Amino acid sequence: MSEDAIFYGLEGPLDAVPGKGQMRAANLRGFSDFARGRGRDARAILERTGIDMRALGDPDSHVGAQALVDTFEYCSSLFEDPLFGLHFAQGQDAEVFGCITALARAAADLRTAIDALVSYLPIIHSPEAAPELVEGERSAELRWGVVHDLGINDQANLQAVVLQMKLLRQLGGADFTPRYVQLAIDPRPCDVAEIERVVGCRLHVRAPVNAIGFQRAHLDLPLASSNRLLYRLLGGYLDRVRSANRITFTQRVRDYIRGDLPKGHCTIERAAERFAVSVRTLQGRLAEEQTSFSAMVEDVRRTLAESYLRRPDASLDEIAEWLGYGEQTSFGRAFKRWTGTTPQKYRQDLKG
């Protein structure tokens, strides 16, 4: 691979995408502090629905969508707060949506930004998400729901409306003025005013779909944060991620390995958690495709090592860290086992 290809491209997706029934743990950002501020232990709350506490420290990890919805509903009861989702989301920001937020900000206008949200949220954030932009003659709606029935999810809908409203206001600036919000929830009459205060517009309840309504003309609002180069680069990357999501299970595991190696905790147990299967099932599915997790880790490390060694700006210590090794000597021994030569000699031979 040429140096130009390394600079302008990526070896592959930086992380595995959430699978069926999963979502990025970023939805829980700030949960530990929120619970602590109300005299509760976040770990105990999450363990009740089977969510690993480690998810709070890794927003790109995945949790079960049903588990998160159930956690939010439980918190509403535990904290005696019928608007838990609304209040929790007030302490969050649009960064919960990860790189999709960055792509939306880089778009030329609000329509393109919302299109990006609609196109990539189900791929990057959760396949359970079902966002939609609906345009009328004079009005438009950003609608959202879920693909599968998750039962009562009022609190998740309250969180979603706050986060999506924050993103729309951030994108459109002072020129964006929502006309109404409609939610598929049935709040107490005394809570309606509080919801309207937070979202900043009129609220319709017991609606058939969740939506934020605004003037259609707002879709043509140019974004002050527009960045054509960033939009094309990040959009191209997300298109590749979407394509990769349609390939084999083995390739998806390979993408997970590539993304988790630099974090230093790339294990078969964490991979199984990521894909919502047992370790035994993961091993079996890889065996069906004539490979194993350890063999894949070795192969990914070797491929990336040879690529990284072509980068003159990368030190051997940095490369060892990127490959998930605790020290350079471990990397050196592994590289010699793979190639019969040392990383230093390999790099010298490249210079020829």
C-alpha positions in Angstrom: 0.0 0.0 0.0 1.3 3.4 -0.9 1.8 6.2 1.6 -0.9 8.2 -0.2 -3.4 5.3 0.2 -2.7 5.2 3.9 -3.1 8.9 4.3 -6.3 9.2 2.3 -8.0 5.9 3.2 -8.6 3.4 6.0 -7.8 -0.3 6.2 -11.5 -0.9 7.0 -14.2 0.1 9.5 -12.7 1.5 12.7 -15.2 -0.5 14.8 -17.9 -3.1 14.5 -21.4 -1.9 13.9 -24.3 -2.8 16.3 -26.1 -6.0 15.4 -29.8 -6.8 15.5 -31.4 -5.7 18.7 -28.3 -3.6 19.8 -27.4 0.0 20.1 -24.3 2.1 20.9 -23.7 2.5 24.6 -23.4 6.2 24.0 -27.1 6.5 24.9 -25.9 6.0 28.5 -23.4 8.8 28.5 -23.5 10.6 31.8 -25.7 7.9 33.5 -23.2 7.2 36.3 -23.2 10.8 37.4 -26.9 11.1 37.0 -27.6 8.1 39.2 -25.0 9.2 41.8 -26.5 12.6 42.0 -29.7 11.0 43.1 -28.1 8.7 45.6 -28.2 5.6 43.5 -25.6 3.1 42.3 -25.4 3.0 38.5 -23.8 -0.5 38.6 -26.7 -2.0 40.5 -29.2 -0.4 38.1 -27.5 -1.6 35.0 -26.9 -5.1 36.3 -30.6 -5.5 36.9 -31.1 -5.6 33.1 -27.9 -7.3 32.2 -25.9 -4.2 31.0 -22.2 -4.4 31.7 -20.9 -1.4 33.7 -17.9 -1.2 31.3 -20.3 0.2 28.7 -20.3 3.5 30.5 -16.6 3.9 29.7 -16.9 2.8 26.1 -19.6 4.7 24.2 -18.8 2.7 21.0 -19.6 -0.6 22.7 -23.0 -2.1 22.2 -25.8 -2.8 24.6 -29.2 -4.5 24.1 -31.8 -2.1 22.9 -34.5 -3.9 25.0 -32.2 -3.8 28.0 -31.7 0.0 27.6 -35.4 0.6 27.2 -36.2 -1.5 30.3 -33.5 0.3 32.3 -35.0 3.7 31.4 -38.5 2.6 32.4 -37.1 1.2 35.7 -35.3 4.4 36.4 -38.5 6.3 35.9 -40.0 4.3 38.7 -36.8 4.2 40.9 -36.3 7.9 40.8 -40.0 8.6 41.0 -39.6 10.7 37.8 -42.2 10.2 35.1 -40.0 12.3 32.8 -36.7 10.5 33.5 -35.8 10.3 29.8 -36.4 14.0 29.3 -34.4 15.0 32.4 -31.5 12.6 31.7 -31.2 13.8 28.1 -30.9 17.4 29.2 -27.5 16.6 30.6 -26.4 15.0 27.3 -25.6 16.4 23.9 -25.9 15.5 20.2 -22.5 13.8 20.4 -24.4 10.7 21.5 -24.9 10.0 17.8 -21.2 9.8 17.3 -19.7 10.4 13.9 -23.2 10.9 12.4 -23.3 14.2 14.3 -20.0 15.2 12.7 -21.3 14.3 9.2 -24.5 16.2 9.8 -22.6 19.3 10.9 -20.5 19.1 7.7 -23.5 19.0 5.4 -24.3 21.9 3.1 -27.9 22.5 4.4 -30.4 21.1 6.9 -32.1 18.7 4.4 -28.7 17.0 3.6 -27.9 16.9 7.3 -31.2 15.2 8.2 -30.8 12.8 5.2 -27.5 11.8 6.7 -29.1 11.1 10.1 -31.9 9.0 8.4 -29.4 7.1 6.2 -26.8 6.2 8.8 -28.4 6.1 12.2 -29.7 2.6 11.7 -26.2 1.5 10.6 -24.0 3.2 13.1 -26.2 3.8 16.1 -28.8 1.0 16.1 -30.5 -1.1 13.5 -33.6 -0.8 15.8 -33.8 2.9 14.9 -36.3 3.9 12.2 -35.9 7.7 11.4 -37.7 9.3 8.5 -37.9 12.7 6.9 -41.4 13.4 5.6 -42.0 16.6 3.6 -45.4 18.2 3.0 -46.3 21.2 1.0 -45.4 23.7 3.7 -44.3 21.6 6.6 -41.8 18.8 7.3 -41.3 16.2 10.0 -38.4 14.3 11.4 -40.1 11.1 12.5 -38.6 8.2 14.5 -39.7 4.9 15.9 -38.2 1.4 16.3 -38.1 -1.6 13.9 -39.2 -4.2 16.5 -41.7 -3.8 19.4 -39.7 -3.0 22.5 -42.8 -2.7 24.7 -43.2 0.4 26.8 -40.5 2.8 25.8 -41.8 6.2 26.8 -38.6 7.2 28.5 -36.5 6.3 25.5 -38.8 8.5 23.3 -38.4 11.4 25.7 -34.6 11.0 25.5 -34.8 10.8 21.7 -36.9 14.0 21.3 -34.5 16.1 23.4 -31.3 14.8 21.7 -32.8 15.2 18.2 -34.1 18.7 19.0 -30.6 19.6 20.3 -29.1 18.4 17.1 -31.6 20.3 14.9 -31.1 23.5 16.8 -27.3 23.1 16.7 -27.5 22.6 12.9 -30.1 25.3 12.0 -29.0 27.8 14.6 -31.3 30.7 15.5 -33.2 30.3 12.2 -34.5 26.9 13.1 -37.8 27.1 15.0 -39.8 23.9 15.5 -43.5 24.2 15.3 -44.5 21.2 17.4 -43.5 17.9 18.8 -45.7 14.8 18.8 -45.0 11.8 20.9 -46.5 8.3 21.2 -46.8 8.7 24.9 -49.6 9.5 27.4 -48.1 11.8 30.0 -49.9 13.1 33.0 -51.5 16.5 32.2 -49.3 18.2 34.7 -46.2 17.0 32.9 -47.1 18.4 29.5 -45.9 21.9 30.3 -42.5 20.6 31.5 -42.0 18.7 28.2 -43.0 21.8 26.2 -40.6 24.0 28.2 -37.7 21.6 27.5 -38.4 21.1 23.8 -39.4 24.7 23.2 -42.6 24.2 21.3 -46.1 22.8 21.4 -46.6 19.1 22.3 -49.1 16.7 20.9 -49.5 13.5 22.9 -50.9 10.0 22.2 -49.7 10.5 18.6 -49.4 7.6 16.1 -45.8 8.4 15.5 -43.0 10.4 17.2 -42.0 13.5 15.3 -40.6 17.0 15.3 -42.5 19.3 13.0 -41.1 22.5 11.4 -41.5 24.6 8.3 -40.4 22.9 5.1 -38.4 26.0 4.1 -36.1 25.3 7.0 -34.7 22.3 5.1 -32.9 24.8 2.8 -31.1 26.5 5.6 -27.4 26.6 4.9 -25.3 25.3 7.8 -22.6 27.6 9.3 -20.6 24.4 10.1 -20.7 23.1 6.5 -17.4 21.5 5.4 -17.5 20.0 1.9 -14.3 18.0 2.3 -15.2 16.5 5.7 -18.6 15.6 4.4 -17.2 13.7 1.4 -14.5 12.0 3.4 -16.8 11.0 6.3 -19.7 10.2 4.1 -17.5 7.9 2.0 -16.3 6.1 5.1 -19.9 5.6 6.3 -20.9 4.2 2.9 -18.1 1.7 3.3 -19.3 0.8 6.7 -22.8 0.3 5.4 -21.5 -2.0 2.6 -19.4 -3.9 5.1 -22.4 -4.5 7.2 -23.8 -6.7 4.5 -20.9 -9.1 4.4 -20.1 -12.3 6.3 -20.1 -12.8 10.0 -16.3 -13.5 9.9 -15.6 -10.1 8.3 -17.7 -8.3 10.9 -15.7 -10.0 13.6 -12.5 -9.0 11.8 -13.7 -5.4 11.8 -14.4 -5.6 15.5 -10.8 -6.9 16.1 -9.3 -4.1 14.0 -11.2 -1.6 16.0 -10.6 -3.0 19.5 -6.9 -3.9 19.2 -5.7 -0.4 20.1 -7.9 -0.4 23.2 -5.9 -3.3 24.7 -8.9 -5.5 25.5 -9.6 -7.4 22.3 -10.9 -10.7 23.7 -13.2 -13.4 22.5 -15.5 -12.7 25.5 -15.8 -9.0 24.6 -16.4 -10.0 20.9 -19.2 -12.3 22.0 -20.8 -9.5 24.0 -20.4 -7.1 21.0 -22.4 -9.5 18.8 -24.9 -10.6 21.5 -24.0 -14.3 21.3 -22.3 -16.7 23.7 -18.5 -17.4 23.3 -19.4 -21.0 22.3 -21.8 -19.7 19.5 -19.1 -17.2 18.3 -16.5 -20.0 18.1 -19.0 -22.2 16.3 -19.9 -19.6 13.7 -16.2 -18.9 13.0 -15.5 -22.6 12.8 -18.2 -22.9 10.1 -16.1 -20.4 8.1 -12.9 -22.4 8.7 -11.2 -20.0 11.1 -10.9 -19.1 14.8 -10.8 -15.9 16.9 -7.2 -16.3 17.8 -6.2 -17.0 14.2 -8.1 -13.9 13.1 -6.4 -11.7 15.7 -3.0 -12.9 14.4 -3.9 -12.3 10.8 -5.3 -8.8 11.5 -2.2 -7.9 13.5 0.1 -9.1 10.8 -1.8 -7.2 8.1 -1.9 -4.0 10.1 1.8 -4.3 11.2 3.0 -4.5 7.6 0.8 -1.5 6.8 1.9 0.6 9.8 5.6 -0.1 9.2 5.3 1.7 5.8 4.5 4.8 7.7 7.7 6.7 8.4 6.1 8.8 11.1 5.0 5.8 13.2 7.4 4.6 15.9 7.7 0.9 16.9 6.3 1.7 20.3 3.2 3.4 18.7 2.7 0.4 16.3 3.0 -2.0 19.2 0.3 0.0 21.0 -2.0 0.2 18.0 -1.8 -3.6 17.7 -2.7 -4.2 21.3 0.7 -5.2 22.6 1.8 -4.1 26.1 5.4 -3.6 24.9 7.5 -3.3 21.8 9.4 -6.6 22.5 6.2 -8.6 22.4 5.4 -7.0 19.0 8.9 -7.7 17.8 8.7 -11.4 18.7 5.3 -11.8 17.0 6.5 -10.0 13.9 9.5 -12.3 13.6 7.3 -15.3 14.0 5.1 -14.1 11.1 7.8 -12.9 8.7 11.1 -14.3 9.8 12.5 -10.8 10.2 12.4 -8.0 12.7 10.2 -4.9 12.3 13.4 -2.7 12.1 14.8 -4.9 9.3 11.4 -5.0 7.5 11.2 -1.2 7.5 14.9 -0.9 6.3 14.2 -3.3 3.4 11.2 -1.2 2.4 13.4 1.8 1.9 15.5 -0.5 -0.3 
